[in-house]
């Protein structure tokens, strides 16, 4: 169809907007102006910024332009703009109909693809930044899912009991690890150092998380064995489960249940395996740091400069019961040394302390 200026018009099906050649040309000119503005900003940045920082930012800008400008031109000159509009509206509608956690899963895929592209195109020094931002977003998704599952489980008495037992078991396990850590250093009953055992129990949380990650990774690895047969049965297995449980489990109203489940399996499987392998490689280093921290905590938080015993200047003591004390002092290199438990009468005489 010809308009008064002789330009060919194309009508978007389902839309009242008429797209002319002049409109397309104006959109293309606007995109080119944006490109020119980017070039000007980059030129100004080359004057103001240090050469090292500028050389690092240029690949980021180039990677953005390589993707954004061709997409913009395709959207401008695509012959059937109405099809693009309908596709966009369909995608937006489907995305809007998803549950919040499903939207986060979709965003995970988008972030992963964008981050992979940037890492491939730009590389260092922004590689660490991109990976850090991606991991931070993944952790946010995991925390959101954890809170969502916690609310779902705590809605009934059985779920609350499971949460309570899990908390009690993990706390007891953390205190046990902390007690073993203290006993390996001072070789006495760790209950004599209550402040240190609390701090070390908190510090053992990464160990417990690595163990949990390993269990989750193992469970997901063997999960297909248990779910293969129900998936083969399709809807029959779901109806059989509903009959068996007499409808006590609420039926989900979310869309794309199977796709969501498969994404959760892959996502949490990869995250759990990554956390387990990374933690296993760092466990020796973390154990050494925790050992030195344990000595420092005992010496500074659970020992004191007492006069019950005749100890040398700078030494500290901690009561162990049965008239016995643990004595510790710092070496010339600053290392904390714990002596064997002794009674005050068994200690050698020390010079009197002047008042």
BALOBA-1460 file (C-alpha; in Angstrom, 3 decimals):
// residues 355
<rec num="1" residu="x" x="0.000" y="0.000" z="0.000"/>
<rec num="2" residu="x" x="1.300" y="3.453" z="-0.992"/>
<rec num="3" residu="x" x="0.984" y="6.494" z="1.192"/>
<rec num="4" residu="x" x="0.937" y="10.110" z="-0.050"/>
<rec num="5" residu="x" x="4.767" y="10.282" z="-0.108"/>
<rec num="6" residu="x" x="5.011" y="7.106" z="-2.137"/>
<rec num="7" residu="x" x="6.549" y="4.964" z="0.643"/>
<rec num="8" residu="x" x="5.561" y="1.377" z="0.966"/>
<rec num="9" residu="x" x="3.653" y="0.825" z="4.218"/>
<rec num="10" residu="x" x="3.479" y="-2.395" z="6.177"/>
<rec num="11" residu="x" x="0.767" y="-2.998" z="8.706"/>
<rec num="12" residu="x" x="1.427" y="-5.025" z="11.841"/>
<rec num="13" residu="x" x="-1.257" y="-7.681" z="12.143"/>
<rec num="14" residu="x" x="-3.165" y="-7.228" z="15.355"/>
<rec num="15" residu="x" x="-1.830" y="-3.672" z="15.743"/>
<rec num="16" residu="x" x="-3.110" y="-0.259" z="14.690"/>
<rec num="17" residu="x" x="0.420" y="1.088" z="14.163"/>
<rec num="18" residu="x" x="1.536" y="1.716" z="10.576"/>
<rec num="19" residu="x" x="5.254" y="1.281" z="9.922"/>
<rec num="20" residu="x" x="6.588" y="3.278" z="6.954"/>
<rec num="21" residu="x" x="10.000" y="3.354" z="5.340"/>
<rec num="22" residu="x" x="10.537" y="6.802" z="6.756"/>
<rec num="23" residu="x" x="9.838" y="5.540" z="10.264"/>
<rec num="24" residu="x" x="12.276" y="2.694" z="9.783"/>
<rec num="25" residu="x" x="14.865" y="5.126" z="8.444"/>
<rec num="26" residu="x" x="14.394" y="7.382" z="11.469"/>
<rec num="27" residu="x" x="14.836" y="4.439" z="13.826"/>
<rec num="28" residu="x" x="18.019" y="3.411" z="12.022"/>
<rec num="29" residu="x" x="19.346" y="6.992" z="12.225"/>
<rec num="30" residu="x" x="18.605" y="6.993" z="15.952"/>
<rec num="31" residu="x" x="20.543" y="3.746" z="16.378"/>
<rec num="32" residu="x" x="23.495" y="5.216" z="14.454"/>
<rec num="33" residu="x" x="23.393" y="8.327" z="16.630"/>
<rec num="34" residu="x" x="23.598" y="6.070" z="19.647"/>
<rec num="35" residu="x" x="26.654" y="4.390" z="18.140"/>
<rec num="36" residu="x" x="28.282" y="7.776" z="17.523"/>
<rec num="37" residu="x" x="27.557" y="8.793" z="21.113"/>
<rec num="38" residu="x" x="29.202" y="5.616" z="22.372"/>
<rec num="39" residu="x" x="32.289" y="6.272" z="20.236"/>
<rec num="40" residu="x" x="32.503" y="9.847" z="21.577"/>
<rec num="41" residu="x" x="32.209" y="8.651" z="25.173"/>
<rec num="42" residu="x" x="34.907" y="6.036" z="24.582"/>
<rec num="43" residu="x" x="37.179" y="8.708" z="23.064"/>
<rec num="44" residu="x" x="36.631" y="10.966" z="26.081"/>
<rec num="45" residu="x" x="37.279" y="8.055" z="28.428"/>
<rec num="46" residu="x" x="40.602" y="7.396" z="26.701"/>
<rec num="47" residu="x" x="41.685" y="10.923" z="27.675"/>
<rec num="48" residu="x" x="40.521" y="10.820" z="31.287"/>
<rec num="49" residu="x" x="41.138" y="7.208" z="32.321"/>
<rec num="50" residu="x" x="44.508" y="5.512" z="32.857"/>
<rec num="51" residu="x" x="45.605" y="3.419" z="29.910"/>
<rec num="52" residu="x" x="45.325" y="0.146" z="31.831"/>
<rec num="53" residu="x" x="41.737" y="0.783" z="32.948"/>
<rec num="54" residu="x" x="40.724" y="2.039" z="29.490"/>
<rec num="55" residu="x" x="42.178" y="-1.049" z="27.801"/>
<rec num="56" residu="x" x="40.075" y="-3.197" z="30.142"/>
<rec num="57" residu="x" x="36.813" y="-1.323" z="29.511"/>
<rec num="58" residu="x" x="37.026" y="-1.226" z="25.698"/>
<rec num="59" residu="x" x="36.357" y="-4.977" z="25.234"/>
<rec num="60" residu="x" x="33.222" y="-4.662" z="27.391"/>
<rec num="61" residu="x" x="31.874" y="-1.857" z="25.194"/>
<rec num="62" residu="x" x="32.754" y="-3.732" z="22.014"/>
<rec num="63" residu="x" x="31.015" y="-6.892" z="23.263"/>
<rec num="64" residu="x" x="27.885" y="-4.896" z="24.023"/>
<rec num="65" residu="x" x="27.848" y="-3.197" z="20.614"/>
<rec num="66" residu="x" x="28.418" y="-6.469" z="18.756"/>
<rec num="67" residu="x" x="25.206" y="-7.843" z="20.234"/>
<rec num="68" residu="x" x="23.005" y="-4.764" z="20.660"/>
<rec num="69" residu="x" x="23.466" y="-3.009" z="17.306"/>
<rec num="70" residu="x" x="22.707" y="-5.985" z="15.001"/>
<rec num="71" residu="x" x="19.661" y="-6.887" z="17.097"/>
<rec num="72" residu="x" x="18.423" y="-3.315" z="16.806"/>
<rec num="73" residu="x" x="18.839" y="-3.346" z="13.009"/>
<rec num="74" residu="x" x="17.041" y="-6.685" z="12.739"/>
<rec num="75" residu="x" x="14.126" y="-5.306" z="14.743"/>
<rec num="76" residu="x" x="14.000" y="-2.210" z="12.526"/>
<rec num="77" residu="x" x="14.150" y="-3.889" z="9.096"/>
<rec num="78" residu="x" x="12.386" y="-7.169" z="9.836"/>
<rec num="79" residu="x" x="9.685" y="-7.359" z="7.142"/>
<rec num="80" residu="x" x="6.935" y="-8.612" z="9.460"/>
<rec num="81" residu="x" x="7.094" y="-6.367" z="12.508"/>
<rec num="82" residu="x" x="3.728" y="-7.655" z="13.669"/>
<rec num="83" residu="x" x="5.136" y="-11.157" z="14.061"/>
<rec num="84" residu="x" x="7.892" y="-9.811" z="16.279"/>
<rec num="85" residu="x" x="5.368" y="-7.882" z="18.354"/>
<rec num="86" residu="x" x="3.186" y="-10.957" z="18.794"/>
<rec num="87" residu="x" x="6.217" y="-13.053" z="19.753"/>
<rec num="88" residu="x" x="7.292" y="-10.437" z="22.279"/>
<rec num="89" residu="x" x="3.787" y="-10.249" z="23.749"/>
<rec num="90" residu="x" x="3.628" y="-14.051" z="23.909"/>
<rec num="91" residu="x" x="6.983" y="-14.268" z="25.697"/>
<rec num="92" residu="x" x="6.071" y="-11.473" z="28.101"/>
<rec num="93" residu="x" x="2.718" y="-13.100" z="28.793"/>
<rec num="94" residu="x" x="4.247" y="-16.502" z="29.466"/>
<rec num="95" residu="x" x="6.919" y="-14.972" z="31.680"/>
<rec num="96" residu="x" x="4.326" y="-12.977" z="33.609"/>
<rec num="97" residu="x" x="2.302" y="-16.135" z="34.242"/>
<rec num="98" residu="x" x="5.208" y="-17.913" z="35.925"/>
<rec num="99" residu="x" x="5.615" y="-18.212" z="39.664"/>
<rec num="100" residu="x" x="8.300" y="-16.093" z="41.312"/>
<rec num="101" residu="x" x="10.753" y="-18.978" z="41.705"/>
<rec num="102" residu="x" x="10.213" y="-19.962" z="38.054"/>
<rec num="103" residu="x" x="10.999" y="-16.393" z="36.981"/>
<rec num="104" residu="x" x="14.217" y="-16.601" z="38.980"/>
<rec num="105" residu="x" x="15.099" y="-19.844" z="37.167"/>
<rec num="106" residu="x" x="14.541" y="-18.141" z="33.797"/>
<rec num="107" residu="x" x="16.689" y="-15.233" z="34.943"/>
<rec num="108" residu="x" x="19.386" y="-17.731" z="35.942"/>
<rec num="109" residu="x" x="19.493" y="-18.983" z="32.360"/>
<rec num="110" residu="x" x="19.677" y="-15.415" z="31.017"/>
<rec num="111" residu="x" x="22.416" y="-14.425" z="33.472"/>
<rec num="112" residu="x" x="24.382" y="-17.569" z="32.639"/>
<rec num="113" residu="x" x="24.211" y="-16.972" z="28.883"/>
<rec num="114" residu="x" x="25.080" y="-13.276" z="29.207"/>
<rec num="115" residu="x" x="27.896" y="-13.978" z="31.639"/>
<rec num="116" residu="x" x="29.317" y="-16.730" z="29.447"/>
<rec num="117" residu="x" x="29.282" y="-14.398" z="26.433"/>
<rec num="118" residu="x" x="31.021" y="-11.603" z="28.335"/>
<rec num="119" residu="x" x="33.621" y="-13.938" z="29.791"/>
<rec num="120" residu="x" x="34.325" y="-15.385" z="26.348"/>
<rec num="121" residu="x" x="34.525" y="-11.991" z="24.649"/>
<rec num="122" residu="x" x="36.215" y="-9.931" z="27.360"/>
<rec num="123" residu="x" x="38.082" y="-12.360" z="29.591"/>
<rec num="124" residu="x" x="40.411" y="-10.894" z="32.183"/>
<rec num="125" residu="x" x="40.413" y="-8.724" z="34.244"/>
<rec num="126" residu="x" x="36.605" y="-8.662" z="34.435"/>
<rec num="127" residu="x" x="36.267" y="-12.436" z="34.373"/>
<rec num="128" residu="x" x="36.456" y="-12.640" z="38.171"/>
<rec num="129" residu="x" x="33.874" y="-9.847" z="38.486"/>
<rec num="130" residu="x" x="31.408" y="-11.550" z="36.146"/>
<rec num="131" residu="x" x="31.818" y="-14.917" z="37.832"/>
<rec num="132" residu="x" x="31.419" y="-13.313" z="41.250"/>
<rec num="133" residu="x" x="28.204" y="-11.551" z="40.200"/>
<rec num="134" residu="x" x="26.823" y="-14.754" z="38.690"/>
<rec num="135" residu="x" x="27.590" y="-16.742" z="41.832"/>
<rec num="136" residu="x" x="26.042" y="-14.004" z="43.975"/>
<rec num="137" residu="x" x="22.828" y="-14.223" z="41.941"/>
<rec num="138" residu="x" x="22.815" y="-18.028" z="42.165"/>
<rec num="139" residu="x" x="23.221" y="-17.794" z="45.950"/>
<rec num="140" residu="x" x="20.296" y="-15.360" z="46.076"/>
<rec num="141" residu="x" x="18.132" y="-17.865" z="44.169"/>
<rec num="142" residu="x" x="19.186" y="-20.663" z="46.530"/>
<rec num="143" residu="x" x="18.363" y="-18.542" z="49.590"/>
<rec num="144" residu="x" x="14.967" y="-17.634" z="48.138"/>
<rec num="145" residu="x" x="14.196" y="-21.280" z="47.410"/>
<rec num="146" residu="x" x="15.379" y="-22.261" z="50.880"/>
<rec num="147" residu="x" x="13.041" y="-19.755" z="52.518"/>
<rec num="148" residu="x" x="10.193" y="-20.852" z="50.257"/>
<rec num="149" residu="x" x="10.689" y="-24.516" z="51.123"/>
<rec num="150" residu="x" x="11.067" y="-23.634" z="54.804"/>
<rec num="151" residu="x" x="7.682" y="-21.886" z="54.783"/>
<rec num="152" residu="x" x="6.107" y="-24.834" z="52.987"/>
<rec num="153" residu="x" x="7.561" y="-27.417" z="55.387"/>
<rec num="154" residu="x" x="6.800" y="-25.434" z="58.548"/>
<rec num="155" residu="x" x="3.103" y="-25.169" z="57.692"/>
<rec num="156" residu="x" x="2.348" y="-28.469" z="59.428"/>
<rec num="157" residu="x" x="3.365" y="-30.191" z="62.652"/>
<rec num="158" residu="x" x="5.418" y="-32.908" z="60.956"/>
<rec num="159" residu="x" x="7.425" y="-30.331" z="59.029"/>
<rec num="160" residu="x" x="8.123" y="-28.368" z="62.189"/>
<rec num="161" residu="x" x="9.322" y="-31.553" z="63.858"/>
<rec num="162" residu="x" x="11.642" y="-32.307" z="60.947"/>
<rec num="163" residu="x" x="13.085" y="-28.776" z="61.094"/>
<rec num="164" residu="x" x="13.592" y="-29.025" z="64.854"/>
<rec num="165" residu="x" x="15.329" y="-32.396" z="64.647"/>
<rec num="166" residu="x" x="17.551" y="-31.176" z="61.800"/>
<rec num="167" residu="x" x="18.529" y="-28.071" z="63.728"/>
<rec num="168" residu="x" x="19.284" y="-30.079" z="66.866"/>
<rec num="169" residu="x" x="21.353" y="-32.637" z="64.945"/>
<rec num="170" residu="x" x="23.370" y="-30.026" z="63.044"/>
<rec num="171" residu="x" x="23.999" y="-27.979" z="66.216"/>
<rec num="172" residu="x" x="25.134" y="-31.054" z="68.121"/>
<rec num="173" residu="x" x="27.391" y="-32.039" z="65.242"/>
<rec num="174" residu="x" x="28.912" y="-28.535" z="65.127"/>
<rec num="175" residu="x" x="29.582" y="-28.570" z="68.874"/>
<rec num="176" residu="x" x="31.144" y="-32.012" z="68.578"/>
<rec num="177" residu="x" x="33.508" y="-30.836" z="65.847"/>
<rec num="178" residu="x" x="34.377" y="-27.754" z="67.895"/>
<rec num="179" residu="x" x="35.103" y="-29.879" z="70.957"/>
<rec num="180" residu="x" x="37.381" y="-32.168" z="68.979"/>
<rec num="181" residu="x" x="39.222" y="-29.165" z="67.558"/>
<rec num="182" residu="x" x="39.846" y="-27.712" z="71.024"/>
<rec num="183" residu="x" x="40.841" y="-31.072" z="72.520"/>
<rec num="184" residu="x" x="43.404" y="-31.661" z="69.756"/>
<rec num="185" residu="x" x="45.150" y="-28.419" z="70.751"/>
<rec num="186" residu="x" x="45.017" y="-28.313" z="74.556"/>
<rec num="187" residu="x" x="44.466" y="-32.058" z="75.239"/>
<rec num="188" residu="x" x="41.998" y="-31.384" z="78.054"/>
<rec num="189" residu="x" x="38.224" y="-31.406" z="78.378"/>
<rec num="190" residu="x" x="36.902" y="-28.806" z="75.916"/>
<rec num="191" residu="x" x="33.941" y="-27.882" z="78.139"/>
<rec num="192" residu="x" x="36.336" y="-25.782" z="80.208"/>
<rec num="193" residu="x" x="36.441" y="-23.260" z="77.332"/>
<rec num="194" residu="x" x="32.794" y="-22.276" z="76.722"/>
<rec num="195" residu="x" x="33.442" y="-19.082" z="74.782"/>
<rec num="196" residu="x" x="35.899" y="-20.699" z="72.406"/>
<rec num="197" residu="x" x="33.664" y="-23.696" z="71.757"/>
<rec num="198" residu="x" x="30.820" y="-21.387" z="70.681"/>
<rec num="199" residu="x" x="33.006" y="-19.486" z="68.219"/>
<rec num="200" residu="x" x="34.551" y="-22.653" z="66.806"/>
<rec num="201" residu="x" x="31.113" y="-24.268" z="66.467"/>
<rec num="202" residu="x" x="30.079" y="-21.312" z="64.308"/>
<rec num="203" residu="x" x="33.315" y="-21.637" z="62.330"/>
<rec num="204" residu="x" x="32.504" y="-25.278" z="61.537"/>
<rec num="205" residu="x" x="29.445" y="-24.249" z="59.506"/>
<rec num="206" residu="x" x="31.455" y="-24.294" z="56.220"/>
<rec num="207" residu="x" x="32.516" y="-27.893" z="56.980"/>
<rec num="208" residu="x" x="28.893" y="-28.878" z="57.522"/>
<rec num="209" residu="x" x="27.827" y="-27.084" z="54.339"/>
<rec num="210" residu="x" x="30.443" y="-28.993" z="52.339"/>
<rec num="211" residu="x" x="29.147" y="-32.268" z="53.767"/>
<rec num="212" residu="x" x="25.548" y="-31.301" z="52.959"/>
<rec num="213" residu="x" x="26.595" y="-30.321" z="49.419"/>
<rec num="214" residu="x" x="28.213" y="-33.721" z="48.953"/>
<rec num="215" residu="x" x="25.067" y="-35.501" z="50.171"/>
<rec num="216" residu="x" x="22.867" y="-33.413" z="47.871"/>
<rec num="217" residu="x" x="25.146" y="-34.073" z="44.885"/>
<rec num="218" residu="x" x="25.099" y="-37.815" z="45.611"/>
<rec num="219" residu="x" x="21.313" y="-37.830" z="46.003"/>
<rec num="220" residu="x" x="20.791" y="-35.984" z="42.721"/>
<rec num="221" residu="x" x="23.206" y="-38.362" z="40.979"/>
<rec num="222" residu="x" x="21.117" y="-41.405" z="41.987"/>
<rec num="223" residu="x" x="17.767" y="-39.608" z="41.678"/>
<rec num="224" residu="x" x="17.094" y="-40.779" z="38.077"/>
<rec num="225" residu="x" x="16.961" y="-44.354" z="39.346"/>
<rec num="226" residu="x" x="13.964" y="-43.515" z="41.538"/>
<rec num="227" residu="x" x="12.170" y="-41.150" z="39.160"/>
<rec num="228" residu="x" x="12.701" y="-42.944" z="35.848"/>
<rec num="229" residu="x" x="9.757" y="-45.314" z="36.260"/>
<rec num="230" residu="x" x="7.219" y="-42.667" z="37.455"/>
<rec num="231" residu="x" x="8.225" y="-40.391" z="34.571"/>
<rec num="232" residu="x" x="7.684" y="-43.249" z="32.118"/>
<rec num="233" residu="x" x="4.167" y="-43.722" z="33.453"/>
<rec num="234" residu="x" x="3.396" y="-40.024" z="33.029"/>
<rec num="235" residu="x" x="-0.015" y="-38.959" z="34.349"/>
<rec num="236" residu="x" x="-0.819" y="-42.425" z="35.652"/>
<rec num="237" residu="x" x="1.877" y="-42.177" z="38.338"/>
<rec num="238" residu="x" x="0.536" y="-38.790" z="39.457"/>
<rec num="239" residu="x" x="-3.016" y="-40.094" z="39.751"/>
<rec num="240" residu="x" x="-1.786" y="-43.170" z="41.609"/>
<rec num="241" residu="x" x="0.133" y="-40.990" z="44.056"/>
<rec num="242" residu="x" x="-2.894" y="-38.756" z="44.620"/>
<rec num="243" residu="x" x="-5.016" y="-41.838" z="45.319"/>
<rec num="244" residu="x" x="-2.415" y="-43.311" z="47.661"/>
<rec num="245" residu="x" x="-2.087" y="-40.096" z="49.689"/>
<rec num="246" residu="x" x="-5.849" y="-39.500" z="49.595"/>
<rec num="247" residu="x" x="-5.416" y="-35.956" z="48.328"/>
<rec num="248" residu="x" x="-3.576" y="-34.773" z="51.430"/>
<rec num="249" residu="x" x="-0.848" y="-33.172" z="49.296"/>
<rec num="250" residu="x" x="-1.976" y="-29.940" z="47.673"/>
<rec num="251" residu="x" x="-1.817" y="-29.962" z="43.900"/>
<rec num="252" residu="x" x="0.418" y="-27.268" z="42.489"/>
<rec num="253" residu="x" x="-1.126" y="-24.606" z="40.299"/>
<rec num="254" residu="x" x="2.160" y="-23.567" z="38.658"/>
<rec num="255" residu="x" x="2.848" y="-24.088" z="34.969"/>
<rec num="256" residu="x" x="5.687" y="-26.123" z="33.463"/>
<rec num="257" residu="x" x="6.050" y="-28.386" z="36.506"/>
<rec num="258" residu="x" x="8.239" y="-30.987" z="34.781"/>
<rec num="259" residu="x" x="10.504" y="-28.361" z="33.184"/>
<rec num="260" residu="x" x="10.853" y="-26.648" z="36.561"/>
<rec num="261" residu="x" x="11.726" y="-29.933" z="38.247"/>
<rec num="262" residu="x" x="14.351" y="-30.778" z="35.628"/>
<rec num="263" residu="x" x="15.905" y="-27.316" z="35.984"/>
<rec num="264" residu="x" x="16.020" y="-27.680" z="39.774"/>
<rec num="265" residu="x" x="17.745" y="-31.051" z="39.451"/>
<rec num="266" residu="x" x="20.397" y="-29.694" z="37.075"/>
<rec num="267" residu="x" x="20.847" y="-26.364" z="38.873"/>
<rec num="268" residu="x" x="21.164" y="-27.760" z="42.373"/>
<rec num="269" residu="x" x="23.198" y="-30.701" z="41.154"/>
<rec num="270" residu="x" x="25.779" y="-28.405" z="39.558"/>
<rec num="271" residu="x" x="25.805" y="-26.016" z="42.526"/>
<rec num="272" residu="x" x="26.119" y="-28.825" z="45.086"/>
<rec num="273" residu="x" x="28.907" y="-30.577" z="43.176"/>
<rec num="274" residu="x" x="30.774" y="-27.281" z="42.691"/>
<rec num="275" residu="x" x="30.464" y="-26.436" z="46.392"/>
<rec num="276" residu="x" x="31.604" y="-29.925" z="47.404"/>
<rec num="277" residu="x" x="34.660" y="-30.062" z="45.135"/>
<rec num="278" residu="x" x="35.708" y="-26.496" z="45.998"/>
<rec num="279" residu="x" x="35.236" y="-27.091" z="49.715"/>
<rec num="280" residu="x" x="37.153" y="-30.365" z="49.619"/>
<rec num="281" residu="x" x="40.113" y="-28.598" z="48.032"/>
<rec num="282" residu="x" x="40.032" y="-25.830" z="50.665"/>
<rec num="283" residu="x" x="39.389" y="-27.989" z="53.712"/>
<rec num="284" residu="x" x="43.082" y="-28.384" z="54.627"/>
<rec num="285" residu="x" x="43.751" y="-24.646" z="54.380"/>
<rec num="286" residu="x" x="40.627" y="-23.832" z="56.368"/>
<rec num="287" residu="x" x="41.533" y="-26.392" z="59.020"/>
<rec num="288" residu="x" x="44.944" y="-24.793" z="59.529"/>
<rec num="289" residu="x" x="43.409" y="-21.347" z="59.874"/>
<rec num="290" residu="x" x="40.842" y="-22.648" z="62.333"/>
<rec num="291" residu="x" x="43.557" y="-24.330" z="64.432"/>
<rec num="292" residu="x" x="45.483" y="-21.083" z="64.807"/>
<rec num="293" residu="x" x="42.239" y="-19.237" z="65.544"/>
<rec num="294" residu="x" x="41.373" y="-21.819" z="68.207"/>
<rec num="295" residu="x" x="44.642" y="-21.236" z="70.056"/>
<rec num="296" residu="x" x="44.151" y="-17.475" z="69.888"/>
<rec num="297" residu="x" x="40.550" y="-17.702" z="71.146"/>
<rec num="298" residu="x" x="41.444" y="-19.952" z="74.067"/>
<rec num="299" residu="x" x="44.352" y="-17.758" z="75.104"/>
<rec num="300" residu="x" x="42.452" y="-14.461" z="74.850"/>
<rec num="301" residu="x" x="38.869" y="-15.412" z="75.765"/>
<rec num="302" residu="x" x="39.026" y="-18.353" z="78.200"/>
<rec num="303" residu="x" x="42.317" y="-17.755" z="80.016"/>
<rec num="304" residu="x" x="43.337" y="-14.948" z="82.328"/>
<rec num="305" residu="x" x="46.322" y="-13.489" z="84.154"/>
<rec num="306" residu="x" x="45.563" y="-15.088" z="87.506"/>
<rec num="307" residu="x" x="47.595" y="-15.189" z="90.711"/>
<rec num="308" residu="x" x="46.317" y="-18.515" z="91.928"/>
<rec num="309" residu="x" x="49.510" y="-20.072" z="90.628"/>
<rec num="310" residu="x" x="53.109" y="-18.923" z="90.619"/>
<rec num="311" residu="x" x="53.444" y="-18.342" z="86.902"/>
<rec num="312" residu="x" x="55.927" y="-16.257" z="84.989"/>
<rec num="313" residu="x" x="55.118" y="-12.854" z="83.600"/>
<rec num="314" residu="x" x="52.963" y="-12.926" z="80.458"/>
<rec num="315" residu="x" x="51.571" y="-16.393" z="81.100"/>
<rec num="316" residu="x" x="47.857" y="-17.122" z="81.486"/>
<rec num="317" residu="x" x="45.930" y="-19.825" z="83.306"/>
<rec num="318" residu="x" x="42.556" y="-21.543" z="83.006"/>
<rec num="319" residu="x" x="40.998" y="-23.637" z="85.803"/>
<rec num="320" residu="x" x="40.304" y="-27.279" z="84.904"/>
<rec num="321" residu="x" x="38.868" y="-28.489" z="88.191"/>
<rec num="322" residu="x" x="40.376" y="-30.778" z="90.824"/>
<rec num="323" residu="x" x="42.850" y="-27.975" z="91.673"/>
<rec num="324" residu="x" x="44.457" y="-28.271" z="88.259"/>
<rec num="325" residu="x" x="45.186" y="-25.429" z="85.832"/>
<rec num="326" residu="x" x="46.119" y="-25.097" z="82.193"/>
<rec num="327" residu="x" x="49.051" y="-22.730" z="81.714"/>
<rec num="328" residu="x" x="49.867" y="-21.068" z="78.391"/>
<rec num="329" residu="x" x="52.441" y="-18.529" z="77.278"/>
<rec num="330" residu="x" x="53.692" y="-16.934" z="74.074"/>
<rec num="331" residu="x" x="57.052" y="-17.781" z="72.587"/>
<rec num="332" residu="x" x="59.465" y="-15.209" z="71.264"/>
<rec num="333" residu="x" x="57.979" y="-15.754" z="67.773"/>
<rec num="334" residu="x" x="54.476" y="-15.061" z="69.082"/>
<rec num="335" residu="x" x="53.323" y="-18.682" z="68.993"/>
<rec num="336" residu="x" x="50.936" y="-19.704" z="71.784"/>
<rec num="337" residu="x" x="52.231" y="-22.724" z="73.725"/>
<rec num="338" residu="x" x="50.015" y="-24.747" z="76.074"/>
<rec num="339" residu="x" x="51.736" y="-26.637" z="78.901"/>
<rec num="340" residu="x" x="50.473" y="-29.853" z="80.428"/>
<rec num="341" residu="x" x="47.823" y="-29.438" z="83.144"/>
<rec num="342" residu="x" x="49.406" y="-28.997" z="86.558"/>
<rec num="343" residu="x" x="48.544" y="-28.152" z="90.143"/>
<rec num="344" residu="x" x="49.745" y="-24.833" z="91.464"/>
<rec num="345" residu="x" x="51.925" y="-26.510" z="94.107"/>
<rec num="346" residu="x" x="53.789" y="-28.402" z="91.393"/>
<rec num="347" residu="x" x="54.872" y="-25.253" z="89.558"/>
<rec num="348" residu="x" x="58.398" y="-23.958" z="90.170"/>
<rec num="349" residu="x" x="58.738" y="-20.858" z="92.267"/>
<rec num="350" residu="x" x="58.719" y="-17.576" z="90.330"/>
<rec num="351" residu="x" x="60.044" y="-14.159" z="91.342"/>
<rec num="352" residu="x" x="57.554" y="-12.199" z="93.384"/>
<rec num="353" residu="x" x="55.481" y="-9.657" z="91.486"/>
<rec num="354" residu="x" x="56.044" y="-6.126" z="92.722"/>
<rec num="355" residu="x" x="52.928" y="-4.190" z="93.622"/>
